Amino acid sequence: MDSAQNNTAISYKKAIAELESIVAKMQAEDCDIDNLSAYTARSLELLKVCKTKLQKTDEELQKILKELQ
């Protein structure tokens, strides 16, 4: 399974939890500089997943609200 397929399967809640974990690792005093690039890349992937899910939810809610009017 490639990264894009894996990202679509992750829930918003799990993506946020993973982002919080990455931030904690990056803020730790013993953070290995060699991992920063990987942490940043994974964070970007997770942020894109969250943004997509939020946009989709917003569109669905807007559609529902229009139907109520």
N, C-alpha and C positions, 0 to 999 in steps of 0.2 A: 504494500500500500504506500503510495507516495504521500508527500507532505500535504498537498492540496486535498487529497481524499481524506486524509486523517483530520485535517482542520475542519472540514464540513461535518464530520461526525462528532466533533467535540461540542458539548453544550456551552452556553454562555457562562454559566456558573463555574464550570470546570476551567474555562479559558481565563476567567478572572482569578480564580484560585491559583492557577499556574503563573499568571502574571505577578501576583503578589509574592509567590515563592521566588520567582526570578529577581524581583526587586530586593527582597531580603538577602538573597545570595550576593547581589551586586553591592549592597550596602555593608556587608560583613567585612570586618577588618582583614580577614584571611582570604578574601576573594582573589582568585588567581587571574591576573591580567590576561592570560592566554584564553580564558573562557569568556571574556567580555564580548568579543565579537559574536560568539555563538549565542550568548544570552540576548544580545541586542537583536540578532536576526530572528530568534524565536519569539521575542517580544513583539516584533513587527508583525509576524505571522498571526499571533494571537490577537493583536489590536485590529488587524484587518478582519478577522473572524467576528470579533465583537461588533465592529462597525457595521458589517454586513447584516448580522442578526438584528441589530438595533434598527437599521434602515428598513429591513423587511417587516419587522414588528410595527414600526411607525406606519408604513404603507398599509398594512392590514387594518390597523386601528382607524386610519383615515377613511378607508373604504367602508368600514362598519359604521362610523359616524355619519358618513354621507347617506348611507341607507336609512339611518334613523331620521334624517331631516325630511 
